[in-house]
Amino acid sequence: MQAVNLYDSATFEREMPHDYFTWLREHEPVHWQPPSEIKANLGDLMRAEQHGYWALTRHKDIIEVSLDQKRFSSERGTVITTDLNEERAAQLRLWMINQDAPNHTKLRKLVNKGFTLRMINNMEPHIRKLSSEIVDSVARKGECDFVASIASELPLLVIAELVGCPLEDRRKLFDWSNQMVGFEDPDFANEAGATDAMSELFEYAGHLAAKRRSDPRDDLTSVLVHAEVDGERLDELGFNMFFILLILAGNETTRNAISGGMLALSENRDQWQKLLDDRSLMPTATEEILRYVSPVITMRRTATCDTEIAGQSIRENDKVVMFYPSANRDADVFENPHQLDVTRDPNPHLAFGWGPHFCLGASLARGEIRSIFSELLSRFPDIEVCGPVRRLRSTTVNSIKSMPVRFTPER
């Protein structure tokens, strides 16, 4: 099997290298990936020597690492595969996703106050209403860019509603998150773009939090700025950093799942037909879309001591990178793993991670996916991808930038 450069973001812009992942799971489940040079326009952003890493491709090994914060740290090197200079790494350690216990545990308890089942359930009627309005906006056209007109709209509107942002600000949220997540892609990347976007989003979060401290509303921002655990509250810095993480995670990953799910169902019309014939399959179909698409490609951990994984020696400070699209096609866990099966059950996919860092917004994302596809099934039963699919150049997220679709227009 010819080696594929997992370090190079262009690899994932072309396609997900599932054949190579299959070979690695069978022959080198803990695989050494040498570093690649960072592209010139990213040099100022990173300004750090790049090191190789151990690529994990099996489901069980990723679970082992995800559950063991003592041996494998999110904080020591952050969860980003690329090495950063210490100044940038220190900034990102303020994000909950880049923390270990006990800081991570304490912060997660605080923000959990805003992700209660009651709050998520209260959003469901509104998510259905938003899904209907989004489909209304293109229904008479007969064609659209699925990403711009449908997939990106719902997560943005839901997050804006959830945190209490005025709806007119959602385009700014979209642009800022694209700049930050798409720093490897030529359509978004420039030396200062990601840094500037983070600063502007930070400032916006502080402005919104200040308003909700003095004038609380029925939204997540109000809950978080007033929440207490063991007598402690989120300080201004803590809230602002969590807000940035929430916008990125709540917008990017759900958008990617919806876009990737539409592409998968367009390419597997028998599965689309199953959903048309039986809408009660939407819960299992949602889990299968998440498994099959795997919206997040990688998360990194850093070894805190000399150890081993699957018999492979790992040295302290080695990078260990978990490849979720590979774990979610592991034949030891999933029967016919490369087949899209909307009836698949059980489905222990790792699309939301595993262990202490399991995605806080998993229930919300599931609700959005179910809602938008239920609306599409009802309104556009013949929808299909009809042109070239442009993918984001990224080693972090499995994202589609544009994807034309067509359907019979409503009259």
QUIURCOR-V898834 format. One record per run of one state. SS is the DSSP state (2 for helix, 1 for strand, 0 for the rest). FROM is the first residue (numbers start at 1). TO is the last residue. If there is no record, write none. Layout:
BEGIN
ss=SS from=FROM to=TO
ss=SS from=FROM to=TO
END
This chain:
BEGIN
ss=0 from=1 to=8
ss=2 from=9 to=14
ss=0 from=15 to=17
ss=2 from=18 to=27
ss=0 from=28 to=29
ss=1 from=30 to=33
ss=0 from=34 to=39
ss=2 from=40 to=46
ss=0 from=47 to=52
ss=1 from=53 to=56
ss=0 from=57 to=58
ss=2 from=59 to=67
ss=0 from=68 to=71
ss=1 from=72 to=73
ss=0 from=74 to=85
ss=2 from=86 to=92
ss=0 from=93 to=95
ss=2 from=96 to=98
ss=0 from=99 to=102
ss=2 from=103 to=112
ss=0 from=113 to=116
ss=2 from=117 to=138
ss=0 from=139 to=142
ss=1 from=143 to=145
ss=2 from=146 to=163
ss=0 from=164 to=166
ss=2 from=167 to=181
ss=0 from=182 to=192
ss=2 from=193 to=214
ss=0 from=215 to=219
ss=2 from=220 to=226
ss=0 from=227 to=228
ss=1 from=229 to=229
ss=0 from=230 to=231
ss=1 from=232 to=232
ss=0 from=233 to=235
ss=2 from=236 to=267
ss=0 from=268 to=268
ss=2 from=269 to=277
ss=0 from=278 to=278
ss=2 from=279 to=293
ss=0 from=294 to=295
ss=1 from=296 to=296
ss=0 from=297 to=297
ss=1 from=298 to=303
ss=0 from=304 to=306
ss=1 from=307 to=309
ss=0 from=310 to=311
ss=1 from=312 to=314
ss=0 from=315 to=318
ss=1 from=319 to=323
ss=2 from=324 to=327
ss=0 from=328 to=354
ss=2 from=355 to=357
ss=0 from=358 to=361
ss=2 from=362 to=379
ss=0 from=380 to=383
ss=1 from=384 to=391
ss=0 from=392 to=396
ss=1 from=397 to=397
ss=0 from=398 to=399
ss=1 from=400 to=406
ss=0 from=407 to=411
END
